[in-house]
Amino acid sequence: MDIVAHGLWTFVVVYVLSQWKLTARYFNTRKKLAAAVIAGFSIDLLFAPQFFYFLTHSASRDFHATAFPGWMVTWYWINHNYFFIAIIGLIVFLLFRGYTVPVVFALTLHVTMDIFTHKGFFELAPFWPIQQAPFHGLVSWAQPTFFKWSWITLLAVFLLVFLHMQYQKRKSLISKHKKSKDFLV
């Protein structure tokens, strides 16, 4: 999945979770939502400099992971890894205790989405170094059909989230209006 889509899907999922009473306390502020969204696309940003360096300094334009140097694939597997997420979660817990759940959730969502959407192109080994062989995803995010439908679905879900936000705002205003009328009576 592309970097922007990871951030937007994280926003949608975390927003929905913030509306449920069971999980609302973990995602109840805009700062926590922002932390989750940033974490949702940050893993790919850790790999982006090496990827662009390779593209500009390599004669090969083969986008299969085997075309990349071994150290680059290793770095990719390190930062798209559940053990890496655990280490990041521990660091966040020690430094910013209230943000642990949103950050770890977003990173886990990112890696889990990538497991299923990376086929042939940057396949993941999410339990590396224990698991050396990568998972072969169900579909490649780089296929135009998947890319198109992913974004159409994302826009439709964003429309539903926007409508829900408007409904909540209107409901809140009506509630405040009723309370002010009761006060005057």
C-alpha positions as CSV (number, residue, x, y, z in Angstrom):
1,M,0.0,0.0,0.0
2,D,1.3,3.5,-0.7
3,I,2.5,5.8,2.0
4,V,-0.4,8.2,1.9
5,A,-3.0,5.4,1.9
6,H,-1.4,3.9,5.0
7,G,-1.8,7.2,6.9
8,L,-5.4,7.7,5.7
9,W,-6.5,4.1,6.5
10,T,-5.0,4.5,9.9
11,F,-7.0,7.7,10.4
12,V,-10.2,6.0,9.4
13,V,-9.7,2.9,11.6
14,V,-8.5,4.9,14.6
15,Y,-11.5,7.4,14.2
16,V,-13.9,4.4,14.2
17,L,-12.2,3.0,17.3
18,S,-12.4,6.3,19.0
19,Q,-16.2,6.2,18.7
20,W,-16.5,2.8,20.5
21,K,-16.7,3.0,24.3
22,L,-14.4,0.0,24.7
23,T,-11.5,1.6,22.8
24,A,-12.3,5.3,23.0
25,R,-10.0,6.0,25.9
26,Y,-6.9,5.0,23.9
27,F,-7.8,7.3,20.9
28,N,-9.7,10.1,22.7
29,T,-7.7,13.1,21.7
30,R,-6.6,14.7,18.4
31,K,-2.9,14.4,19.5
32,K,-3.4,10.6,19.9
33,L,-5.1,10.4,16.5
34,A,-2.3,12.5,14.9
35,A,0.3,10.2,16.6
36,A,-1.4,7.1,15.2
37,V,-1.6,8.6,11.6
38,I,2.0,9.7,11.7
39,A,3.0,6.2,12.9
40,G,0.8,4.7,10.2
41,F,3.0,6.0,7.4
42,S,6.3,6.5,9.2
43,I,7.6,2.9,8.7
44,D,7.6,3.6,4.9
45,L,9.4,6.9,5.5
46,L,12.2,5.0,7.3
47,F,12.8,3.0,4.1
48,A,12.2,5.8,1.5
49,P,15.7,7.4,1.5
50,Q,17.4,4.1,0.7
51,F,14.8,3.2,-1.9
52,F,15.2,6.6,-3.7
53,Y,19.0,6.3,-3.5
54,F,18.8,2.9,-5.1
55,L,16.6,4.2,-7.9
56,T,18.9,7.1,-8.7
57,H,22.2,5.2,-8.5
58,S,21.3,1.8,-10.0
59,A,21.4,0.8,-13.6
60,S,18.7,-1.8,-12.9
61,R,15.1,-0.6,-12.6
62,D,13.8,-4.0,-11.6
63,F,11.3,-3.4,-8.7
64,H,11.5,-6.9,-7.3
65,A,13.1,-7.1,-3.9
66,T,15.8,-9.5,-5.2
67,A,17.1,-6.6,-7.4
68,F,17.9,-4.6,-4.3
69,P,21.1,-5.0,-2.3
70,G,20.9,-7.4,0.6
71,W,21.4,-4.7,3.3
72,M,18.4,-2.7,1.8
73,V,16.1,-5.8,2.0
74,T,17.3,-6.5,5.5
75,W,16.6,-2.9,6.6
76,Y,13.1,-3.1,5.0
77,W,12.4,-6.4,6.9
78,I,13.7,-4.8,10.1
79,N,11.3,-1.9,10.0
80,H,8.4,-3.9,8.7
81,N,8.6,-6.3,11.5
82,Y,6.5,-7.1,14.6
83,F,9.6,-7.3,16.8
84,F,10.6,-3.8,15.6
85,I,7.1,-2.6,16.6
86,A,7.5,-4.1,20.0
87,I,10.8,-2.2,20.5
88,I,9.2,1.0,19.3
89,G,6.2,0.4,21.6
90,L,8.6,0.0,24.6
91,I,10.4,3.2,23.7
92,V,7.0,5.1,23.3
93,F,5.8,3.6,26.6
94,L,8.9,4.8,28.4
95,L,8.9,8.3,26.9
96,F,5.2,9.1,26.0
97,R,3.1,6.6,28.0
98,G,-0.3,7.8,26.9
99,Y,0.6,7.3,23.2
100,T,1.7,3.7,23.4
101,V,-1.6,2.1,22.2
102,P,-2.2,4.5,19.3
103,V,1.4,4.2,18.0
104,V,1.7,0.4,18.4
105,F,-1.8,-0.1,16.9
106,A,-1.0,2.0,13.8
107,L,2.4,0.3,13.3
108,T,0.8,-3.1,13.6
109,L,-2.0,-2.1,11.2
110,H,0.6,-1.0,8.7
111,V,2.6,-4.2,8.8
112,T,-0.5,-6.4,8.7
113,M,-1.9,-4.5,5.7
114,D,1.4,-4.8,3.9
115,I,1.5,-8.6,4.5
116,F,-1.6,-9.0,2.3
117,T,-0.9,-6.2,-0.2
118,H,2.8,-6.9,-1.0
119,K,3.0,-9.7,-3.6
120,G,6.1,-10.0,-5.6
121,F,7.1,-6.4,-4.8
122,F,8.7,-6.0,-1.3
123,E,7.2,-9.1,0.2
124,L,7.4,-9.1,4.0
125,A,9.0,-11.3,6.6
126,P,7.1,-9.8,9.6
127,F,8.8,-12.1,12.1
128,W,12.4,-11.6,10.8
129,P,15.0,-12.8,11.9
130,I,13.1,-15.9,13.1
131,Q,11.3,-16.2,9.8
132,Q,13.6,-15.8,6.9
133,A,11.2,-16.5,4.0
134,P,8.8,-13.7,3.2
135,F,5.0,-14.0,3.1
136,H,3.6,-13.9,-0.4
137,G,0.8,-11.4,-0.3
138,L,-2.7,-11.9,-1.8
139,V,-2.4,-8.9,-4.2
140,S,0.1,-6.3,-5.1
141,W,-0.7,-2.7,-4.1
142,A,1.1,-1.6,-7.3
143,Q,-1.5,-3.2,-9.6
144,P,-3.6,-0.5,-11.1
145,T,-6.9,-2.3,-10.4
146,F,-6.1,-2.8,-6.7
147,F,-4.7,0.8,-6.4
148,K,-7.8,2.2,-8.0
149,W,-10.3,0.3,-5.8
150,S,-8.3,0.9,-2.7
151,W,-8.6,4.7,-3.2
152,I,-12.3,4.5,-4.2
153,T,-13.0,2.5,-1.1
154,L,-10.9,4.9,1.0
155,L,-12.8,7.9,-0.4
156,A,-16.2,6.2,0.2
157,V,-15.2,5.5,3.8
158,F,-13.9,9.0,4.3
159,L,-17.3,10.3,3.1
160,L,-19.0,8.1,5.7
161,V,-16.7,9.3,8.4
162,F,-17.3,12.9,7.4
163,L,-21.1,12.4,7.4
164,H,-20.8,10.8,10.9
165,M,-18.7,13.7,12.1
166,Q,-21.3,16.1,10.8
167,Y,-24.1,14.1,12.5
168,Q,-22.2,14.1,15.8
169,K,-21.7,17.8,15.6
170,R,-25.4,18.5,14.8
171,K,-26.5,16.1,17.6
172,S,-24.2,18.0,20.0
173,L,-25.6,21.3,19.0
174,I,-29.2,20.1,19.4
175,S,-28.4,18.7,22.8
176,K,-26.8,22.0,23.9
177,H,-29.8,23.9,22.5
178,K,-32.3,21.8,24.4
179,K,-30.3,22.2,27.6
180,S,-30.2,26.0,27.2
181,K,-34.0,26.0,26.7
182,D,-34.5,23.8,29.8
183,F,-32.4,26.3,31.8
184,L,-34.6,29.2,30.8
185,V,-37.8,27.5,31.8
